[in-house]
Amino acid sequence: METHEILEKVKSGELSVEEAESYFKREPFYEMGFAKLDTHRKIRSGFGEVIFCSGKSDDHLLEIFDSIYRQEGEVLGTRASRQQYEVIAKRFPEVLYDELSHIIKIESKNKARVGKIAVVTAGTADISVAEEAAQTAEFFGTNVERIYDVGVSGIHRLLSRLEAIQSANCVVAVAGMEGALASVIGGLVDKPVIAVPTSVGYGASFHGLSALLTMINSCANGIAVVNIDNGYGAGYLATQINRLAWIDAGNAAKKQEV
């Protein structure tokens, strides 16, 4: 339980002061022997721990998934294989798996989503990374508009969706090859742009290094760059930016009412 939830339960009489005290005396992590789950991460950062599934043994993954689910009531895992999904689904038949983004999750029902970010790709080959970003942001409570296959080789496609892109609180630009999309978008919007280089491209793209260097060296302002294929990191950062924008908009509305 979160600190606020514990205090509310004490207030309503559902928990005694002694029971609440026992929660606060616990270590801020759960020792599993092979892993230490950061149970206070949501209290500190606003986001619960996410599982990086790749490389984990089936037994370890299953126990971590189970522990987070019991603690949080929902779970998000990235870079999961179908085989890992099948292992999880035997214990949790309600779990969802997306073959494209390799996201595995059990999500709280009727989750409120606020604000808006735009996730934009240069080509359809970039969509797997874009979906990792989009679904991460949605899991953490952000509305996402997907705008795919609008790369600079046919810039009229991008310009046709410019209004939707400019209305977002943050833009995630996902591109491989030479990675020019982020620079173009950066020159067209007044919001932060998170550039995600992908490993899509021919030999001279060096598995995404070419796009990464282009994005880092962009002459457009307001662009931040995450690692190659790091859709999760982009979705997380975009959600943080979106939350700040949403809070600022809410505070401005309250001032007008006063």
PyMOL commands that set and color helices and strands:
alter all, ss='L'
color gray80, all
select helices_A, chain A and resi 3-12+17-25+41-45+58-72+82-91+124-139+152-159+162-166+181-186+203-216+231-257
alter helices_A, ss='H'
color red, helices_A
select strands_A, chain A and resi 30-31+36-37+51-52+75-78+96-98+103-106+114-121+142-147+170-175+193-197+223-225
alter strands_A, ss='S'
color yellow, strands_A
deselect
rebuild
show_as cartoon
